[in-house]
Amino acid sequence: MSAAAAPVTLQSIRACFDGVVPAMMATSTADGTPNVAYLSQVYYVDERHVALSFQFFNKTRQNILANPYGTVLVMHPMTCGFYRLHLRYLRTETSGPLFEGMKAQLAGIASHTGLADVFRLLGSDVYQVLAIDDVPGHRLAEPAPRLDMLAALRRLSERLSHCTSTDELLQASLAVLSEQLDVRHAMVLMLDPASQRLYTVASCGYAQSGIGSEIEMGHGVIGVCARERTPVRISHMTHAASYTHAVRTSMQAVEPALGLATDIPFPGLAEPHSQLAVPIVSAGQLSGVLFVESPQDMRFGFQDEDALVAMAGHLGAALALLQADAEPEAPRAAEPPSPAAPAPCLNGMAAPAPAPTRPAPAGAPLLVRRYSANDSIFIDQNYLIKGVAGAILWKLLREYTQEGRCEFSNRELRLDPSIGLPDVADNLEARLVLLHRRLLESRPGIHLEKTGRGRFRLCVERPLQLAEIAA
């Protein structure tokens, strides 16, 4: 006797819910009169529930409110197999993670079909799945999984366990995405709780890194993911303004308080066809967002989503652990590192040993302006950075010019109230990574070198002229 076929579960047919093929729903009135209609969206909620898109108060909606039972026919996009779901209506959600996730996916479906003005989500109707029928019929063989997700997660876990700095964690995560999951365009953004904006701290696959570019909470795929703390996945090209990831209205090209350009271009694809954003959360606190995109339709499926959620969880825990163990040592006098143990670095390479003496800065003075309205820093005429990272740089430059200091520690930054770090989830290490990379990319003649655990050196190549401008 042949072994019995494994029972069909929602998990085993999740590919049916990616919006590739429209589903059909059958309902009936209280007296049993049937009605069949197409559905825009069947959304996987968990192993016992799905959500259907509520867009119109039509016959299907009227029937469900009068008689909460119905059936939905879905098709697997790869095998062409049909499955019948027997459902019972539970409730309608009009806000929150489920609603926003469906709204984003529906925007992609609408744009793909040319019906962006028609497809407007009014609510997410949540149903309990009572049973699933495997409808008999000819079907194609299901293709083998594209990549080994479990192996990728193992590789990430191994690499993160060897990281000793925030920058190493970020680079290891992007490297695993590229090498193990063949993701060519990705970025990590961290949350600034004070401004409620997400700033880019690491990216790969783009012509410009976009380090320091910002997205407001709630704007675009990334902002909605952060606000709702839920994955947002779109499998088709979307022109829907509220879900395009590079929402230019979320960043003012000219800072209103200053009348100065402080916009760093966002490093996104010009025409993304697939997007996936997952929140980075640790101990109940949102740290940031892990975001990937592709020029191909349907590049990211539910398995990619599951893998990235797991990766973001590993990354969030590792970031929190590093922050908790950031710099227990008090600042101490600088001493040359042992030749056998080169000092760690900010950018994945061993920091060079300090020279016995450094030449005095020479050349024309660098004019560094700080605008107190938002700690925006301009070097000569070029915008560099703002916010907490700008306040950190201003502290370093001021103490360098006034006291001749070059050696600093994370500990003293965290204890300095003038910098304006938030009391919870200050992300100091991520802000230092951001500052370090902005200085490397801008090459203003100022850079940072890590000299030990929780300690770094300010390096200045030209004389400085500081100018503080009040709001």
Secondary structure, DSSP 8 states (H G I E B T S, - for coil): ---------TGGGGGGGSSSS-EEEEEE-TT--EEEEEES-EEEEETTEEEEEE----HHHHHHHHS-EEEEEEE-TTT--EEEEEEEEEEEE-SSHHHHHHHHHHHHHHHHHT-TTT----EEEEEEEEEEEEE-S--------SS-HHHHHHHHHHHHHT--SHHHHHHHHHHHHHHHH---EEEEEEEETTTTEEEEEEEESSSS--TT-EEETTSHHHHHHHHHTS-EEE-S----TTT-S--GGGS-SEETTTTEE--------SS-SEEEEEEEEETTEEEEEEEEEESSTT---HHHHHHHHHHHHHHHHHHHHHHHTS--S---------TTS----SSSS------SS-----SS-EEEEEETTTTEEEETTEEEE-HHHHHHHHHHHHHHHHH---EEEHHHHHH-GGG---SS---HHHHHHHHHHHHHHH--SEEEEEEETTEEEEEE-S-EEEEEE--
